Amino acid sequence: MHPDDLLAALRGRRILAIVRGNDPDAALDAVLALFASGIDLVEVSLTTAGALDVLERARTALGPYAALGAGTLVTAADARAAASAGAAFAVTPGLTEAVGEAQSLGMPVLAGAVTPTEVASAWTEGATAVKLFPGSLGGPGYLKALRDPFPDIPFVPVGGVDAAAARDFLAVGALAVGVGGPLVGTAASLGGDTAGLAARAAAFRSLAEEFPCPTS
């Protein structure tokens, strides 16, 4: 996946779904259900049970062009394993060694950062966008403050982002938001509930459509 393609996907979808759970089969079902529900930009966290197997099976089911990535990449080995499993992009919790390794493997990176120094470092190291993590730490007001010195950096807040927070983050200029539990619920875990996933997906898609796409 080219970095410009990841930016276009974030700009166009505005919602990055984050799948993590304790059962590989349930996690796979959740990924496929999200794509079927129109949430077609999805990250599978490596903290998910059998995450690499989930990525491989999802890639086979969805085809080579689906915007399917791997998250919580910490080590260079994580990046290599994710690439081998079919991840098209990488997401890290911070400025880990996975950032450079993922780029060397051709995966654009959504690199985690929270302080101005970390944001600047992530951008200097070639991040395609900055994952503001945890987004709940400073909230939309903090993102608004960060955008003053960094107006050209695309930010994607992640962590504690429910529907209300998503709306507020998008309103102050987030390129997109990463949403886990408030969207996926328990669908990725053994015995989890998948019944409401389509309805939640529709609600988040409708929310994203309330905001015009930013230029950066």
Secondary structure, DSSP 8 states (H G I E B T S, - for coil): --HHHHHHHHHHH-EEEEE--S-HHHHHHHHHHHHHTT--EEEEETTSTTHHHHHHHHHHHH-TTSEEEEE---SHHHHHHHHHHT-SSEE-SSS-THHHHHHHTT--EEEEE-SHHHHHHHHHTT-SEEEESSHHHHHHHHHHHHHTT-TTS-EEEBSS--HHHHHHHHHTT-S-EEE-HHHHTTTTSTT---TTHHHHHHHHHHHHTTS-----
